[in-house]
């Protein structure tokens, strides 16, 4: 930041990709007033009209996916060969959420004269991260707008252009100006904004430390907050797993997006008889990854979005090595934001690499002697976002899955969200949920309606007069 100017520093080459004036406290007040005014009309639009506008906007974004992939590479480093996939998945999620909107906020008849109706909360603040900027914003913006709310979208400035692109697409599709606005501001202004009694819901996706600040700032005003925070997601490869399938998918889960995924695989526990073959196979897949400029189509792993993220990964690897761990790939770690993938063995839960979020292309692998030990190690974490079980035994997977202290359990897949299912975490992975029909409860308030017919009261027998 230079003066009042926010700068988006590209991880590709350290250049300034975009710059915007930082919104002042007074500017935020003006945005809130504009949003409240616009929301009064928007909430009165028929649901079918609101959903049609949103659906049309995502169709436009899909058409521009190649261009958006290039923009994404400059902003946060994902290779252009992969960036378009996020746009497609965002459109898929949007349509899944729109498909359940009508049923999710329909009036519920309880008895004659008794019903429950849903009303939009009014104004929603969405604080979205840079790692999957289209997907994470879509998770909240779509159901919030479909419900008839106005939204202020405060993206990480690392992907500020994404927020602007989203607003342009929606307004070109018919969204009234002011219903969705983009906020570019400092961290101090963000927390000041959160502390106001202006919002019916705040959605935050990001780190545990910042999530605690957001929750604290919102608490005096009793503003409801949904938090999607960190993860240290685990995989367990049982002795009866389809080994090659597990290797291929866990390599993708650990290294896709340079490991910068909320539910990326950061620790793997493997049945001891399979351990050596699994590690060899994982290394084989990792060596196929090409680290380099994300603007080149041959690149499969780009730079980390920020220098401090690269520093965390390198320091965790160095600390683990000093404590006795061994690097399997053992090549150069890369330079600057460019971090080469790595696999560590000889690790344990005394090491940060197995306990603290890495958010980079590194994964620790441990051998275990069965389900009991795997369960203990998976649950030995302050995070509880997802866990995956790799096995051909469905019954064992379901039994073990019930005992894992996470929001989502996978069998034979990982690092994936089905928008028809709720997305939630436990412990330091957050509170509240997104996606599925259940998410609409975050953006609507229930209202109890009781009515009594005047005609029925007149016709009812009258009490006898006292003599």
N, C-alpha and C positions, 0 to 999 in steps of 0.2 A: 504494500500500500504506500502510495506517495501522496502526502497531504490528504485531500479528500477523494483521491482517485484510487479505486480498487483495480488491481492488475491481475490478469489471469496468465500465469507463467506456464508455458507449455513444457511438459516433461520430455518432449522430443529433443529440443535443443536449448531450452532455457530462455527462449524469446518470449516477449509479451504478445500473446495471441489476441487478447481483448482487454479493454479498460473501460470502466464505467464509474460515474460519480457515485460516491457512497450516499445513500439516502439518510437524511437527518432525522432526528426525533420528530420534528415538525412535519417532515415529509411523510413519515409513517402515519401520523395522525390524519393527513389528507388522504392517504390511501385507504385507511379504515373507513373514513366518511364516504368516500367514493364507492367502496365495496358495499356498505350498508344500503346506500341509495340504489345501486344496481341490483342488489339481491331482492329487493321488494318486488320488482317486476319479474325477475327470473324465477322466483318460487311459484309465481302464478301461472307460468307457462305449463301446458300439459306435459306430463312425464314423457309421452311419446315424442313430443317435439324436442325436449331436452336430450333424450337419448339419441335421436336422429342427428342432432348437431354434433354430439361427441363422436358417434360412429363415423360420420363423414370426415371429421378432422383426422381421425386415425387412418382412414383410407388415404388421405392426402399425404400424411407422414410416410406411409408405406411406399408411396410412389417416389418419395424423395430419399429413400433409405440409403442409396449409394452416396449421395451428397452429405447426408447426416453422418454416415460412417466416417467420412474424412474429417468432418468437424469434431467428432468424438475422439478420433485419434490425436488431433492437435490439442484437445482439452485435457484428456486423461490417459492417453497412451495406448488404448486398445487397438490392435491391428485392424486395418480397413477390411481385411478378409472376414472379420468376426463382428464388426460393429453393426452391420445391417441386421444381424440376427437379433440384437436387442430391440430394434424397432419392430420387427415382426412379432416378437414375444410380447412387447408392450401392447400392440394392437390385439393380440390374442387375449391378453388379460382384460383389456378394456371391454371387449365384446362379451367376455364371460361375465364380467360384473354388470354390464348393461342388461344381459339376458335375465338376471335374477332380480333386477331393480323393482319391477312391478310387484312381484310376490313378497319381496322383503319389506316393503313399506305400505303394503295394502292394509286397509282398515280390517280389524278383527272383531267380528260380532261375538259377544260373549253370551248374551241373552237379550230378549226384547228390551230395548231401551238402554242397553249396556254394550259399549264397544270401546275399543282401543284404536286411536288414530296416531299417526306418526307425523311430526312436524320437523322441518330442517332446523338444525341448531343455529343457523344464521351465517356466521363467519368462521371459517376454518383457516388456521395457520399451518401450512405444511413446510417443514424444514427437512429438505431432502439431501442425500449425500452424493458424492461424485462417482462412486464405484460402478453403480448401475443407475445412472441418472434418469433415464427414460422409464425404466421399470419401477423404481421406487416411487417416483412422482406419480406414475399412473395408478399405483396401488391405492392412493388416497385421493388424488384429484378427481378421478372418474366417479367413484361412488359419492363423493362430496358434491360435485356438480350435478350429477343425476338426481340427487335428493333435493336439489333446489337451493343449495348453499352458494355463497360467494367464497372464493379462496384467495388467500395471499400465499404465493409460492416463494419461499426463501430457499433457493438452491445453494449448495456449496458454490462459492464463486469459482472454484476449479472447473465447474461445468455450467457457468452462468448462461451460456448461449443456448443450452438445452431448454431452460425455462422460457426464454424469449421465443424460441422456435415453437414450443408447445402453445404459447398464447397466440402467436400469429396464426397457426393452423386452426385453432378453435374459433378465433374471431372471424377468419375467412369463411369458416363453415357456418357462421351465424350466431356465435356466442356474443351477447351484448358486451360492449366495452365496460370494464370495471368489475365484471363478475370474476375474472381470473387476472390477477396482477402479479408481476414479478418484483421481488424485493431484493435489492443488492445493498448490503450494509455491513458494518463491522460487527464483531462478536458482541461488543458492549451494547450496540443498538438492538441486536437480536434479542438479548436477554431482557432489555428494557421493554421491547415489544411483547415478549412472552408474559411479562409481569402485569400487563394491562388487563383489565376486565373486559376485553373487547371480543374475545373468541369463545365460541361454543365448544371447540375442540382444538387441541394442538397435537400434531403428529410429528414426532421427531425420529429420524433414523440416523444413527451415528455412533460415536464412541460412548463407553460407559461414563467416562469423566464428564463429557459435555451433557450427556443425558441426565446426570445428577444435577447439573447446573440448571438445566431446563425445568426439571421437575421442581426444584427449589424455588425458581423464579415464578412458576405458575401456582404454587401452593397457596400463597396468601389470598389469591382471588378465587380459589377453589375451581380453577379451570381444569376440566378433564384433559389428561395427557396420555397419548399412546406412545410407547417407547419401543423401538426396535434397536437393540444395542449390539454388543459384541458377541463373538462366538469362538469356540475352539472345537469345531465339529469333528466327531470321531467316526471311524469306520472299523468294523470288526469282520474279518474274513475267517469264517468257520472252516473246519477241516473238510466239510462236504461241499464247499463252494465251487462254482464253475470258475476256475482260477484265471483263465485268460480273460473272461468277461469282467471279472473283478479288477484285474490289473489295468485293462484298457480304460474302464470307466473311472477308476480311482486316480489314474494319471490325469485324466481330464478334470476331475473334481479338485485335484490339488493344484494344478498349474494353469488352468484356463483363466484368462483375465489377469495373468501374472499373480495368481493366488489372491487377488483382491476381491473376494466374494464373501458376502455375509455368511453363507452356508458352505463355503469351500472346505475341502478336507484338509485338516491341519495335523491330525494324528491318526495313525493306523495301528490296529492290533491284529496280529495274524496268528492263527493256530500254528503251533510250533512245527508240525511236520511239513507245512507249506512255506515256512518263513523264507528259506534261502531262495526257492524258486520264485516266490512273490517279489522279493527285493530285486532279483536279477531282471525279472520282467518289467517292474516299474522303472528300473534304470534304463532298460532298453527303450521304453516309450519316451522317457525324459530326454534321452540323447537325440531323439528325432525332432525335438522342438528347436526352432530357429529364433534365437534372440536377435532383435535388431530394430531398425526403423519401422514403426507401425504403418507408415505410408506405403511400404513395399508389400506387394501381395504375397510374397514368399514368406514373410515374417509370421510366426505363429505365437510369439511371446514378445510383448513390447515393454517399454519402461514402466516402472512404478510411477504413480501419478505425482508423488511428492518426494523430495530428498529425505525428509525425516522418516518416511516409510521404508525407504531403502536402508537407512541407517539402522532401524530397528531389526530388520531381517539379518543384516550382517552381524550385528552385535549378538543376537540370539545364537547364531551359528557359531561364532567365536567362543561364546561362553560355554556352549554345549561341548565343543571340542576340548576346551580347557578342562572340562569335568569328565572327559573320557569317551565322549561320543565320537563316531567316525563318519566322515563325509563319504558317501558311496560314489558320487560322480567325481568329486575332487578336482574339478577344473577351476579356471579363474572365476571369481564371483561376479565379474562384470565391472563396469565403471559408472559412477554417478547414479542416475535413476535406473540404469539398466542392470538388473540383477539376474544372474543365471539361475536356472532351477537347481535345487539340491535336495537330496534325500539323506537323512541321518539315521544311523543305527547305533546301538549301544547307548540308547537314551533311556531316561527314567523320569519319574514325576517330580524329582528334585530339580529338574532343569526347566527354565522358562520356556524353552522350545516346545515342551509338552503341557505347559500350564497357562501361558499367557498368549493372547492373540498375536499372531505373526503378521497376517494380512500381506503375505508375499509368497513367492514361489519356492517354499520350503516345506517339507513334511518329515516328521519323525515316525519311525516304524519300530514297534516292539513285538516280540514273540510272547504268546500267552498259552496257558495250558487248558483252556476250555472256557465255557460260557460264564462260569462264576467269576473267574479272574477278569474276563473281558468286561463284565457288568460292573465290577468294582472300579476298574480303571476308567471306564466311560463316565461313570457317575462321580468320579473324583475330580470335579471341576466346578468352579463357580459359575460357569456358563452352561446353558441348556437350550440351545437352539435346535439342532438336528443331530441324529446319529443314523448310520446306515449299517445294515446287517447283510452279509453276503453269504447265502446258503441256499441249498436246494430243499431244505426242510421247512415248509411253510409253518407247521405247527410250532416248531422250536423258535422260529423267527417271531411269531406273534407272542409267544410266552415271554421271550426275552424282551421284546419291544415294550410290553406292558410295565416292565420293571425299570426301564431307562427314563431318567429324569430330564426329558427333552420335550419340545413342542411338536416335533415331527420325527417320525421313525420311518425310514425307508428300508425296503428289502430289494436288494440287487439293483439299486440305483442311488444316485446322490446328487447334490447340488442342483436341485430342481424344485420349482414351485408349480403346483397345479392350482390355478386360480379358483377352482371349485371348492378347494379345501382351505380352512383357516390357517393363517400363518402367525405363529406366536412363539414366545420363548419363555424360559424359566430362569430364575436366578438373575445373574447380571446380563442375560440376553434380552431382558426387557419385560414390559408389562403391556397388556392389551393385545389386540390382534388386528390383522388386515386380511383382505381377500375373503372370498366366499360370501354367501348371503348374510353371514353373521356380522360382517364388517359394517353393514348399513346401520346397525345399532349405534355405531360411533358417531354417525353424522345426522341422526334423527333423535328427537325426544318423544317418548310415548306420552300421549294425553288420554286420560280416562274421560269418557263421555257418558253421562247418565241423563236420561230424559224420561219425563212422565207425561203421558197424554192428558190434556185438559179434559177432553171428552170422557175418557175413562174415569177420571176422578169425579165428574159431575154425575155420571151414571151409577157410581158406586153407592151402596146402601148407606144412608146417613145415620149417625148414632141417634138413638131416641133422646128426646129432651128430658131433662130432669124434672120430676114431678114436684 
